């Protein structure tokens, strides 16, 4: 740890200016939020392109599936629906 106690007032000339009003705090907070938004926009700028690529990949994966896989998927969906309908009938 340093030589400065935790509650000590910083020495003049160290670049720190304490916030003394709500307006100063709001201005500093606003500046920080703007920087964070700009960083987020930059960080996720290619999100739509990646989302489109993922959708294209999913379409290609579906096209690659064999007929047997498609039938198995359809059977699983129908079986799930049957179970759901049985549960509804049991409740009524």
Jmol script that loads the backbone (N, CA, C; Angstrom):
load data "model"
ATOM      1  N   UNK A   1       0.835  -1.170   0.000  1.00  0.00           N
ATOM      2  CA  UNK A   1       0.000   0.000   0.000  1.00  0.00           C
ATOM      3  C   UNK A   1       0.879   1.232   0.000  1.00  0.00           C
ATOM      4  N   UNK A   2       0.271   2.376  -0.237  1.00  0.00           N
ATOM      5  CA  UNK A   2       1.034   3.608  -0.316  1.00  0.00           C
ATOM      6  C   UNK A   2       1.188   4.267   1.040  1.00  0.00           C
ATOM      7  N   UNK A   3       1.863   5.404   1.034  1.00  0.00           N
ATOM      8  CA  UNK A   3       2.083   6.163   2.250  1.00  0.00           C
ATOM      9  C   UNK A   3       0.905   7.053   2.591  1.00  0.00           C
ATOM     10  N   UNK A   4      -0.044   7.221   1.664  1.00  0.00           N
ATOM     11  CA  UNK A   4      -1.161   8.135   1.862  1.00  0.00           C
ATOM     12  C   UNK A   4      -2.287   7.421   2.604  1.00  0.00           C
ATOM     13  N   UNK A   5      -2.759   8.008   3.706  1.00  0.00           N
ATOM     14  CA  UNK A   5      -3.894   7.402   4.410  1.00  0.00           C
ATOM     15  C   UNK A   5      -5.143   7.437   3.524  1.00  0.00           C
ATOM     16  N   UNK A   6      -6.081   6.524   3.730  1.00  0.00           N
ATOM     17  CA  UNK A   6      -7.255   6.441   2.853  1.00  0.00           C
ATOM     18  C   UNK A   6      -8.121   7.687   2.827  1.00  0.00           C
ATOM     19  N   UNK A   7      -8.176   8.455   3.910  1.00  0.00           N
ATOM     20  CA  UNK A   7      -9.036   9.642   3.960  1.00  0.00           C
ATOM     21  C   UNK A   7      -8.272  10.938   3.737  1.00  0.00           C
ATOM     22  N   UNK A   8      -7.044  10.837   3.286  1.00  0.00           N
ATOM     23  CA  UNK A   8      -6.215  12.032   3.116  1.00  0.00           C
ATOM     24  C   UNK A   8      -6.650  12.816   1.894  1.00  0.00           C
ATOM     25  N   UNK A   9      -6.509  14.130   1.960  1.00  0.00           N
ATOM     26  CA  UNK A   9      -6.803  15.014   0.841  1.00  0.00           C
ATOM     27  C   UNK A   9      -5.610  14.992  -0.110  1.00  0.00           C
ATOM     28  N   UNK A  10      -5.831  14.801  -1.401  1.00  0.00           N
ATOM     29  CA  UNK A  10      -4.705  14.748  -2.337  1.00  0.00           C
ATOM     30  C   UNK A  10      -3.957  16.078  -2.376  1.00  0.00           C
ATOM     31  N   UNK A  11      -2.684  15.998  -2.657  1.00  0.00           N
ATOM     32  CA  UNK A  11      -1.851  17.195  -2.730  1.00  0.00           C
ATOM     33  C   UNK A  11      -2.195  17.984  -3.983  1.00  0.00           C
ATOM     34  N   UNK A  12      -2.079  19.316  -3.929  1.00  0.00           N
ATOM     35  CA  UNK A  12      -2.352  20.121  -5.118  1.00  0.00           C
ATOM     36  C   UNK A  12      -1.388  19.751  -6.242  1.00  0.00           C
ATOM     37  N   UNK A  13      -1.896  19.794  -7.451  1.00  0.00           N
ATOM     38  CA  UNK A  13      -1.047  19.500  -8.601  1.00  0.00           C
ATOM     39  C   UNK A  13      -0.997  18.043  -8.992  1.00  0.00           C
ATOM     40  N   UNK A  14      -1.744  17.173  -8.296  1.00  0.00           N
ATOM     41  CA  UNK A  14      -1.718  15.759  -8.675  1.00  0.00           C
ATOM     42  C   UNK A  14      -2.767  15.420  -9.724  1.00  0.00           C
ATOM     43  N   UNK A  15      -3.523  16.398 -10.222  1.00  0.00           N
ATOM     44  CA  UNK A  15      -4.477  16.180 -11.293  1.00  0.00           C
ATOM     45  C   UNK A  15      -5.872  15.838 -10.829  1.00  0.00           C
ATOM     46  N   UNK A  16      -6.076  15.677  -9.553  1.00  0.00           N
ATOM     47  CA  UNK A  16      -7.396  15.320  -9.036  1.00  0.00           C
ATOM     48  C   UNK A  16      -8.139  16.565  -8.603  1.00  0.00           C
ATOM     49  N   UNK A  17      -9.369  16.685  -9.073  1.00  0.00           N
ATOM     50  CA  UNK A  17     -10.233  17.778  -8.636  1.00  0.00           C
ATOM     51  C   UNK A  17     -11.474  17.153  -8.028  1.00  0.00           C
ATOM     52  N   UNK A  18     -11.729  17.390  -6.760  1.00  0.00           N
ATOM     53  CA  UNK A  18     -12.901  16.776  -6.145  1.00  0.00           C
ATOM     54  C   UNK A  18     -14.194  17.329  -6.741  1.00  0.00           C
ATOM     55  N   UNK A  19     -15.191  16.489  -6.768  1.00  0.00           N
ATOM     56  CA  UNK A  19     -16.513  16.893  -7.252  1.00  0.00           C
ATOM     57  C   UNK A  19     -17.222  17.586  -6.097  1.00  0.00           C
ATOM     58  N   UNK A  20     -17.675  18.805  -6.357  1.00  0.00           N
ATOM     59  CA  UNK A  20     -18.294  19.579  -5.283  1.00  0.00           C
ATOM     60  C   UNK A  20     -19.760  19.900  -5.535  1.00  0.00           C
ATOM     61  N   UNK A  21     -20.287  19.519  -6.698  1.00  0.00           N
ATOM     62  CA  UNK A  21     -21.696  19.816  -6.964  1.00  0.00           C
ATOM     63  C   UNK A  21     -22.328  18.677  -7.757  1.00  0.00           C
ATOM     64  N   UNK A  22     -23.627  18.634  -7.695  1.00  0.00           N
ATOM     65  CA  UNK A  22     -24.377  17.629  -8.454  1.00  0.00           C
ATOM     66  C   UNK A  22     -24.184  17.836  -9.945  1.00  0.00           C
ATOM     67  N   UNK A  23     -24.088  19.089 -10.382  1.00  0.00           N
ATOM     68  CA  UNK A  23     -23.900  19.386 -11.805  1.00  0.00           C
ATOM     69  C   UNK A  23     -22.574  18.827 -12.315  1.00  0.00           C
ATOM     70  N   UNK A  24     -21.514  18.969 -11.514  1.00  0.00           N
ATOM     71  CA  UNK A  24     -20.215  18.411 -11.910  1.00  0.00           C
ATOM     72  C   UNK A  24     -20.297  16.888 -12.009  1.00  0.00           C
ATOM     73  N   UNK A  25     -20.939  16.285 -11.015  1.00  0.00           N
ATOM     74  CA  UNK A  25     -21.094  14.837 -11.021  1.00  0.00           C
ATOM     75  C   UNK A  25     -21.871  14.376 -12.248  1.00  0.00           C
ATOM     76  N   UNK A  26     -22.990  15.064 -12.546  1.00  0.00           N
ATOM     77  CA  UNK A  26     -23.813  14.707 -13.707  1.00  0.00           C
ATOM     78  C   UNK A  26     -23.022  14.841 -15.004  1.00  0.00           C
ATOM     79  N   UNK A  27     -22.222  15.907 -15.120  1.00  0.00           N
ATOM     80  CA  UNK A  27     -21.431  16.112 -16.330  1.00  0.00           C
ATOM     81  C   UNK A  27     -20.389  15.014 -16.488  1.00  0.00           C
ATOM     82  N   UNK A  28     -19.710  14.662 -15.393  1.00  0.00           N
ATOM     83  CA  UNK A  28     -18.705  13.594 -15.462  1.00  0.00           C
ATOM     84  C   UNK A  28     -19.345  12.248 -15.781  1.00  0.00           C
ATOM     85  N   UNK A  29     -20.468  11.990 -15.159  1.00  0.00           N
ATOM     86  CA  UNK A  29     -21.179  10.741 -15.405  1.00  0.00           C
ATOM     87  C   UNK A  29     -21.664  10.666 -16.845  1.00  0.00           C
ATOM     88  N   UNK A  30     -22.179  11.762 -17.357  1.00  0.00           N
ATOM     89  CA  UNK A  30     -22.645  11.816 -18.737  1.00  0.00           C
ATOM     90  C   UNK A  30     -21.499  11.537 -19.714  1.00  0.00           C
ATOM     91  N   UNK A  31     -20.350  12.162 -19.459  1.00  0.00           N
ATOM     92  CA  UNK A  31     -19.175  11.920 -20.310  1.00  0.00           C
ATOM     93  C   UNK A  31     -18.787  10.449 -20.286  1.00  0.00           C
ATOM     94  N   UNK A  32     -18.790   9.849 -19.109  1.00  0.00           N
ATOM     95  CA  UNK A  32     -18.401   8.441 -18.982  1.00  0.00           C
ATOM     96  C   UNK A  32     -19.408   7.543 -19.693  1.00  0.00           C
ATOM     97  N   UNK A  33     -20.683   7.842 -19.568  1.00  0.00           N
ATOM     98  CA  UNK A  33     -21.697   7.042 -20.247  1.00  0.00           C
ATOM     99  C   UNK A  33     -21.567   7.146 -21.760  1.00  0.00           C
ATOM    100  N   UNK A  34     -21.268   8.321 -22.257  1.00  0.00           N
ATOM    101  CA  UNK A  34     -21.071   8.495 -23.706  1.00  0.00           C
ATOM    102  C   UNK A  34     -19.887   7.671 -24.193  1.00  0.00           C
ATOM    103  N   UNK A  35     -18.793   7.668 -23.413  1.00  0.00           N
ATOM    104  CA  UNK A  35     -17.627   6.858 -23.804  1.00  0.00           C
ATOM    105  C   UNK A  35     -17.973   5.372 -23.798  1.00  0.00           C
ATOM    106  N   UNK A  36     -18.750   4.944 -22.805  1.00  0.00           N
ATOM    107  CA  UNK A  36     -19.146   3.540 -22.722  1.00  0.00           C
ATOM    108  C   UNK A  36     -20.044   3.157 -23.898  1.00  0.00           C
ATOM    109  N   UNK A  37     -20.976   4.039 -24.267  1.00  0.00           N
ATOM    110  CA  UNK A  37     -21.851   3.771 -25.413  1.00  0.00           C
ATOM    111  C   UNK A  37     -21.048   3.687 -26.696  1.00  0.00           C
ATOM    112  N   UNK A  38     -20.100   4.592 -26.865  1.00  0.00           N
ATOM    113  CA  UNK A  38     -19.271   4.579 -28.070  1.00  0.00           C
ATOM    114  C   UNK A  38     -18.464   3.296 -28.144  1.00  0.00           C
ATOM    115  N   UNK A  39     -17.967   2.849 -27.012  1.00  0.00           N
ATOM    116  CA  UNK A  39     -17.195   1.604 -26.979  1.00  0.00           C
ATOM    117  C   UNK A  39     -18.089   0.411 -27.314  1.00  0.00           C
ATOM    118  N   UNK A  40     -19.301   0.399 -26.799  1.00  0.00           N
ATOM    119  CA  UNK A  40     -20.226  -0.702 -27.065  1.00  0.00           C
ATOM    120  C   UNK A  40     -20.595  -0.737 -28.541  1.00  0.00           C
ATOM    121  N   UNK A  41     -20.843   0.427 -29.121  1.00  0.00           N
ATOM    122  CA  UNK A  41     -21.180   0.489 -30.544  1.00  0.00           C
ATOM    123  C   UNK A  41     -20.022  -0.057 -31.366  1.00  0.00           C
ATOM    124  N   UNK A  42     -18.834   0.330 -31.003  1.00  0.00           N
ATOM    125  CA  UNK A  42     -17.646  -0.139 -31.712  1.00  0.00           C
ATOM    126  C   UNK A  42     -17.455  -1.642 -31.511  1.00  0.00           C
ATOM    127  N   UNK A  43     -17.649  -2.099 -30.284  1.00  0.00           N
ATOM    128  CA  UNK A  43     -17.427  -3.503 -29.956  1.00  0.00           C
ATOM    129  C   UNK A  43     -18.411  -4.418 -30.680  1.00  0.00           C
ATOM    130  N   UNK A  44     -19.653  -3.984 -30.816  1.00  0.00           N
ATOM    131  CA  UNK A  44     -20.681  -4.835 -31.411  1.00  0.00           C
ATOM    132  C   UNK A  44     -21.083  -4.355 -32.804  1.00  0.00           C
ATOM    133  N   UNK A  45     -20.211  -3.657 -33.484  1.00  0.00           N
ATOM    134  CA  UNK A  45     -20.520  -3.112 -34.807  1.00  0.00           C
ATOM    135  C   UNK A  45     -20.828  -4.209 -35.819  1.00  0.00           C
ATOM    136  N   UNK A  46     -20.209  -5.353 -35.692  1.00  0.00           N
ATOM    137  CA  UNK A  46     -20.412  -6.421 -36.666  1.00  0.00           C
ATOM    138  C   UNK A  46     -21.445  -7.448 -36.204  1.00  0.00           C
ATOM    139  N   UNK A  47     -22.239  -7.121 -35.203  1.00  0.00           N
ATOM    140  CA  UNK A  47     -23.228  -8.053 -34.674  1.00  0.00           C
ATOM    141  C   UNK A  47     -24.222  -8.512 -35.737  1.00  0.00           C
ATOM    142  N   UNK A  48     -24.753  -7.572 -36.517  1.00  0.00           N
ATOM    143  CA  UNK A  48     -25.737  -7.931 -37.541  1.00  0.00           C
ATOM    144  C   UNK A  48     -25.125  -8.849 -38.599  1.00  0.00           C
ATOM    145  N   UNK A  49     -23.867  -8.576 -38.978  1.00  0.00           N
ATOM    146  CA  UNK A  49     -23.202  -9.427 -39.965  1.00  0.00           C
ATOM    147  C   UNK A  49     -22.999 -10.833 -39.403  1.00  0.00           C
ATOM    148  N   UNK A  50     -22.597 -10.926 -38.140  1.00  0.00           N
ATOM    149  CA  UNK A  50     -22.404 -12.245 -37.524  1.00  0.00           C
ATOM    150  C   UNK A  50     -23.729 -12.989 -37.381  1.00  0.00           C
ATOM    151  N   UNK A  51     -24.774 -12.254 -37.070  1.00  0.00           N
ATOM    152  CA  UNK A  51     -26.097 -12.860 -36.946  1.00  0.00           C
ATOM    153  C   UNK A  51     -26.554 -13.415 -38.296  1.00  0.00           C
ATOM    154  N   UNK A  52     -26.303 -12.676 -39.380  1.00  0.00           N
ATOM    155  CA  UNK A  52     -26.663 -13.135 -40.716  1.00  0.00           C
ATOM    156  C   UNK A  52     -25.853 -14.370 -41.103  1.00  0.00           C
ATOM    157  N   UNK A  53     -24.573 -14.360 -40.760  1.00  0.00           N
ATOM    158  CA  UNK A  53     -23.730 -15.526 -41.050  1.00  0.00           C
ATOM    159  C   UNK A  53     -24.208 -16.752 -40.279  1.00  0.00           C
ATOM    160  N   UNK A  54     -24.611 -16.551 -39.038  1.00  0.00           N
ATOM    161  CA  UNK A  54     -25.111 -17.662 -38.235  1.00  0.00           C
ATOM    162  C   UNK A  54     -26.393 -18.226 -38.843  1.00  0.00           C
ATOM    163  N   UNK A  55     -27.266 -17.361 -39.318  1.00  0.00           N
ATOM    164  CA  UNK A  55     -28.501 -17.822 -39.952  1.00  0.00           C
ATOM    165  C   UNK A  55     -28.196 -18.591 -41.229  1.00  0.00           C
ATOM    166  N   UNK A  56     -27.233 -18.085 -41.989  1.00  0.00           N
ATOM    167  CA  UNK A  56     -26.833 -18.775 -43.217  1.00  0.00           C
ATOM    168  C   UNK A  56     -26.239 -20.141 -42.882  1.00  0.00           C
ATOM    169  N   UNK A  57     -25.442 -20.210 -41.845  1.00  0.00           N
ATOM    170  CA  UNK A  57     -24.869 -21.484 -41.421  1.00  0.00           C
ATOM    171  C   UNK A  57     -25.963 -22.470 -41.025  1.00  0.00           C
ATOM    172  N   UNK A  58     -26.967 -21.983 -40.272  1.00  0.00           N
ATOM    173  CA  UNK A  58     -28.075 -22.846 -39.876  1.00  0.00           C
ATOM    174  C   UNK A  58     -28.821 -23.386 -41.093  1.00  0.00           C
ATOM    175  N   UNK A  59     -29.017 -22.524 -42.091  1.00  0.00           N
ATOM    176  CA  UNK A  59     -29.691 -22.972 -43.311  1.00  0.00           C
ATOM    177  C   UNK A  59     -28.872 -24.047 -44.018  1.00  0.00           C
ATOM    178  N   UNK A  60     -27.569 -23.856 -44.078  1.00  0.00           N
ATOM    179  CA  UNK A  60     -26.711 -24.850 -44.721  1.00  0.00           C
ATOM    180  C   UNK A  60     -26.728 -26.166 -43.947  1.00  0.00           C
ATOM    181  N   UNK A  61     -26.742 -26.083 -42.629  1.00  0.00           N
ATOM    182  CA  UNK A  61     -26.795 -27.295 -41.818  1.00  0.00           C
ATOM    183  C   UNK A  61     -28.098 -28.050 -42.064  1.00  0.00           C
ATOM    184  N   UNK A  62     -29.198 -27.316 -42.193  1.00  0.00           N
ATOM    185  CA  UNK A  62     -30.487 -27.958 -42.476  1.00  0.00           C
ATOM    186  C   UNK A  62     -30.456 -28.631 -43.851  1.00  0.00           C
ATOM    187  N   UNK A  63     -29.826 -27.995 -44.818  1.00  0.00           N
ATOM    188  CA  UNK A  63     -29.762 -28.557 -46.164  1.00  0.00           C
ATOM    189  C   UNK A  63     -28.914 -29.824 -46.192  1.00  0.00           C
ATOM    190  N   UNK A  64     -27.953 -29.910 -45.309  1.00  0.00           N
ATOM    191  CA  UNK A  64     -27.049 -31.053 -45.291  1.00  0.00           C
ATOM    192  C   UNK A  64     -27.687 -32.281 -44.644  1.00  0.00           C
ATOM    193  N   UNK A  65     -28.640 -32.061 -43.791  1.00  0.00           N
ATOM    194  CA  UNK A  65     -29.271 -33.184 -43.099  1.00  0.00           C
ATOM    195  C   UNK A  65     -29.838 -34.186 -44.108  1.00  0.00           C
ATOM    196  N   UNK A  66     -29.732 -35.425 -43.784  1.00  0.00           N
ATOM    197  CA  UNK A  66     -30.292 -36.457 -44.655  1.00  0.00           C
ATOM    198  C   UNK A  66     -31.802 -36.542 -44.451  1.00  0.00           C
ATOM    199  N   UNK A  67     -32.447 -37.203 -45.344  1.00  0.00           N
ATOM    200  CA  UNK A  67     -33.889 -37.390 -45.242  1.00  0.00           C
ATOM    201  C   UNK A  67     -34.234 -38.119 -43.948  1.00  0.00           C
ATOM    202  N   UNK A  68     -33.424 -39.068 -43.588  1.00  0.00           N
ATOM    203  CA  UNK A  68     -33.665 -39.827 -42.360  1.00  0.00           C
ATOM    204  C   UNK A  68     -33.605 -38.917 -41.134  1.00  0.00           C
ATOM    205  N   UNK A  69     -32.659 -38.011 -41.107  1.00  0.00           N
ATOM    206  CA  UNK A  69     -32.546 -37.083 -39.985  1.00  0.00           C
ATOM    207  C   UNK A  69     -33.767 -36.168 -39.922  1.00  0.00           C
ATOM    208  N   UNK A  70     -34.218 -35.732 -41.095  1.00  0.00           N
ATOM    209  CA  UNK A  70     -35.402 -34.869 -41.130  1.00  0.00           C
ATOM    210  C   UNK A  70     -36.621 -35.606 -40.602  1.00  0.00           C
ATOM    211  N   UNK A  71     -36.762 -36.871 -40.984  1.00  0.00           N
ATOM    212  CA  UNK A  71     -37.893 -37.666 -40.495  1.00  0.00           C
ATOM    213  C   UNK A  71     -37.782 -37.888 -38.990  1.00  0.00           C
ATOM    214  N   UNK A  72     -36.587 -38.128 -38.497  1.00  0.00           N
ATOM    215  CA  UNK A  72     -36.393 -38.329 -37.059  1.00  0.00           C
ATOM    216  C   UNK A  72     -36.749 -37.050 -36.292  1.00  0.00           C
ATOM    217  N   UNK A  73     -36.367 -35.906 -36.831  1.00  0.00           N
ATOM    218  CA  UNK A  73     -36.705 -34.635 -36.190  1.00  0.00           C
ATOM    219  C   UNK A  73     -38.218 -34.422 -36.178  1.00  0.00           C
ATOM    220  N   UNK A  74     -38.881 -34.730 -37.288  1.00  0.00           N
ATOM    221  CA  UNK A  74     -40.332 -34.575 -37.369  1.00  0.00           C
ATOM    222  C   UNK A  74     -41.025 -35.522 -36.390  1.00  0.00           C
ATOM    223  N   UNK A  75     -40.530 -36.753 -36.297  1.00  0.00           N
ATOM    224  CA  UNK A  75     -41.096 -37.728 -35.366  1.00  0.00           C
ATOM    225  C   UNK A  75     -40.952 -37.241 -33.924  1.00  0.00           C
ATOM    226  N   UNK A  76     -39.800 -36.712 -33.597  1.00  0.00           N
ATOM    227  CA  UNK A  76     -39.574 -36.202 -32.239  1.00  0.00           C
ATOM    228  C   UNK A  76     -40.528 -35.051 -31.937  1.00  0.00           C
ATOM    229  N   UNK A  77     -40.758 -34.189 -32.907  1.00  0.00           N
ATOM    230  CA  UNK A  77     -41.677 -33.066 -32.708  1.00  0.00           C
ATOM    231  C   UNK A  77     -43.094 -33.570 -32.486  1.00  0.00           C
ATOM    232  N   UNK A  78     -43.510 -34.562 -33.267  1.00  0.00           N
ATOM    233  CA  UNK A  78     -44.860 -35.111 -33.125  1.00  0.00           C
ATOM    234  C   UNK A  78     -44.990 -35.810 -31.774  1.00  0.00           C
ATOM    235  N   UNK A  79     -43.972 -36.561 -31.368  1.00  0.00           N
ATOM    236  CA  UNK A  79     -44.028 -37.247 -30.074  1.00  0.00           C
ATOM    237  C   UNK A  79     -44.129 -36.236 -28.933  1.00  0.00           C
ATOM    238  N   UNK A  80     -43.417 -35.156 -29.053  1.00  0.00           N
ATOM    239  CA  UNK A  80     -43.478 -34.110 -28.027  1.00  0.00           C
ATOM    240  C   UNK A  80     -44.872 -33.513 -27.960  1.00  0.00           C
ATOM    241  N   UNK A  81     -45.469 -33.295 -29.120  1.00  0.00           N
ATOM    242  CA  UNK A  81     -46.824 -32.748 -29.150  1.00  0.00           C
ATOM    243  C   UNK A  81     -47.827 -33.732 -28.559  1.00  0.00           C
ATOM    244  N   UNK A  82     -47.647 -35.024 -28.813  1.00  0.00           N
ATOM    245  CA  UNK A  82     -48.541 -36.046 -28.262  1.00  0.00           C
ATOM    246  C   UNK A  82     -48.456 -36.035 -26.737  1.00  0.00           C
ATOM    247  N   UNK A  83     -47.254 -35.963 -26.207  1.00  0.00           N
ATOM    248  CA  UNK A  83     -47.080 -35.928 -24.757  1.00  0.00           C
ATOM    249  C   UNK A  83     -47.769 -34.693 -24.182  1.00  0.00           C
ATOM    250  N   UNK A  84     -47.620 -33.568 -24.851  1.00  0.00           N
ATOM    251  CA  UNK A  84     -48.250 -32.332 -24.394  1.00  0.00           C
ATOM    252  C   UNK A  84     -49.765 -32.462 -24.398  1.00  0.00           C
ATOM    253  N   UNK A  85     -50.313 -33.040 -25.451  1.00  0.00           N
ATOM    254  CA  UNK A  85     -51.767 -33.214 -25.536  1.00  0.00           C
ATOM    255  C   UNK A  85     -52.266 -34.195 -24.478  1.00  0.00           C
ATOM    256  N   UNK A  86     -51.505 -35.257 -24.199  1.00  0.00           N
ATOM    257  CA  UNK A  86     -51.902 -36.199 -23.149  1.00  0.00           C
ATOM    258  C   UNK A  86     -51.946 -35.505 -21.793  1.00  0.00           C
ATOM    259  N   UNK A  87     -50.963 -34.653 -21.553  1.00  0.00           N
ATOM    260  CA  UNK A  87     -50.943 -33.911 -20.280  1.00  0.00           C
ATOM    261  C   UNK A  87     -52.167 -33.001 -20.167  1.00  0.00           C
ATOM    262  N   UNK A  88     -52.525 -32.337 -21.278  1.00  0.00           N
ATOM    263  CA  UNK A  88     -53.706 -31.478 -21.254  1.00  0.00           C
ATOM    264  C   UNK A  88     -54.977 -32.274 -20.980  1.00  0.00           C
ATOM    265  N   UNK A  89     -55.079 -33.452 -21.606  1.00  0.00           N
ATOM    266  CA  UNK A  89     -56.256 -34.294 -21.388  1.00  0.00           C
ATOM    267  C   UNK A  89     -56.322 -34.802 -19.958  1.00  0.00           C
ATOM    268  N   UNK A  90     -55.166 -35.118 -19.390  1.00  0.00           N
ATOM    269  CA  UNK A  90     -55.146 -35.616 -18.021  1.00  0.00           C
ATOM    270  C   UNK A  90     -55.576 -34.541 -17.029  1.00  0.00           C
ATOM    271  N   UNK A  91     -55.287 -33.291 -17.346  1.00  0.00           N
ATOM    272  CA  UNK A  91     -55.645 -32.183 -16.450  1.00  0.00           C
ATOM    273  C   UNK A  91     -57.137 -31.875 -16.515  1.00  0.00           C
ATOM    274  N   UNK A  92     -57.771 -32.174 -17.644  1.00  0.00           N
ATOM    275  CA  UNK A  92     -59.193 -31.805 -17.773  1.00  0.00           C
ATOM    276  C   UNK A  92     -60.133 -32.894 -17.354  1.00  0.00           C
TER     277      UNK A  92
END
end "model"
wireframe off; spacefill off
backbone 0.3
color backbone group
